[in-house]
Amino acid sequence: MARAARLWGAAETLAQTNGTPLHGDIEVPLYAHIITSCRDASPILFAAAAEDGRRMSVEDACGYALEAG
């Protein structure tokens, strides 16, 4: 869950920085369901990990996304 939250936080920041979403319209309901499930399971852990992701540089976020999880 923490990994998903970090990646979500990083994706939010990248989307805001670039001015475009990082996902297509088809994936939005799936992403929303997964993120809602993770957030509901442990809101404090999710929020903290998402904030960590928001602080990642683009290079760090890409490297983290490519790591085996």
Secondary structure as GFF3:
##gff-version 3
##sequence-region A 1 69
A	DSSP	alpha_helix	2	18	.	.	.	ID=ss1
A	DSSP	alpha_helix	28	41	.	.	.	ID=ss2
A	DSSP	alpha_helix	43	55	.	.	.	ID=ss3
A	DSSP	alpha_helix	58	66	.	.	.	ID=ss4
###
